[in-house]
Amino acid sequence: MTRDEARNKIIFALDVNEFSDVEKWASLIADRVGMFKVGKQLYTACGPVVVRMIQKYGGEVFLDLKYHDIPNTVAMASLEAARLGVKLFNLHALGGYEMMTTTVEALDREFRGAERPKVLAVTILTSSNEETLRAVGIDRPVPEMVVRLAQLAKRAGIDGVVASPQETPLIREACGKEFLIVTPGVRPAFASADDQKRIMTPASAVAAGADYLVIGRPISAASDPVQAAEAIVEEIMAA
Ligand code: C5P
């Protein structure tokens, strides 16, 4: 794998809530990582202008807002995400088949064959376990639900999923090699686990089949973030 290919696999989790931090990180590492993940906290605090700020520094954006609503509402929100020029955004597969197909159809109508953002589905949040599912009336094991929702998303035309490194091989097998898999919970050999419980190194996550790795604190909390990003690139290249 080339250095650029390895770099493009890194999605830096921009877990901050102020413009000044966005500017700091975008200017520091836009050319060291493939993408910036903007989530609910930052987007709620600062809005779409954050996306434009990252783009101004040459960065690409994964808009992690995990849409889950009636089909028309999710489709309309998704069109706005696409118009912002984000490269990836996501929705909850639990919103159902129609919510997902309506969204993909709306995007395809708008883009008419031109390159559009890729849509990812969240299957079962990694914060949920079997007990969480049982309490909401789902009586199935977590891995079975993950695969079932990933396959439903694929049938609906969704481009990929967000999944834990442990789920990656199962999903890869069930959904094929074109289906995108984005995994958080990645910890390079040099970093601490923080609050992540089921971690994998960048090399093993890529070897397990991940297309992109979401990485936050191993870069943001490093004494030299640029060097940490480069060290992660090296680890991915070694995969
Ligand atoms: O700092 P760290 O590398 O743990 O950041 C991981 C990012 O991925 C955070 O934004 C976190 O919310 C997100 N994430 C996660 N585990 C999931 C889904 C998302 O850590 N299952």
Boltz pocket constraint, residues with backbone or C-beta under 6 A from the ligand:
constraints:
  - pocket:
      binder: B
      contacts: [[A, 13], [A, 14], [A, 15], [A, 39], [A, 125], [A, 126], [A, 127], [A, 164], [A, 184], [A, 185], [A, 186], [A, 193], [A, 194], [A, 196], [A, 214], [A, 215], [A, 216], [A, 217], [A, 218]]
      max_distance: 6.0
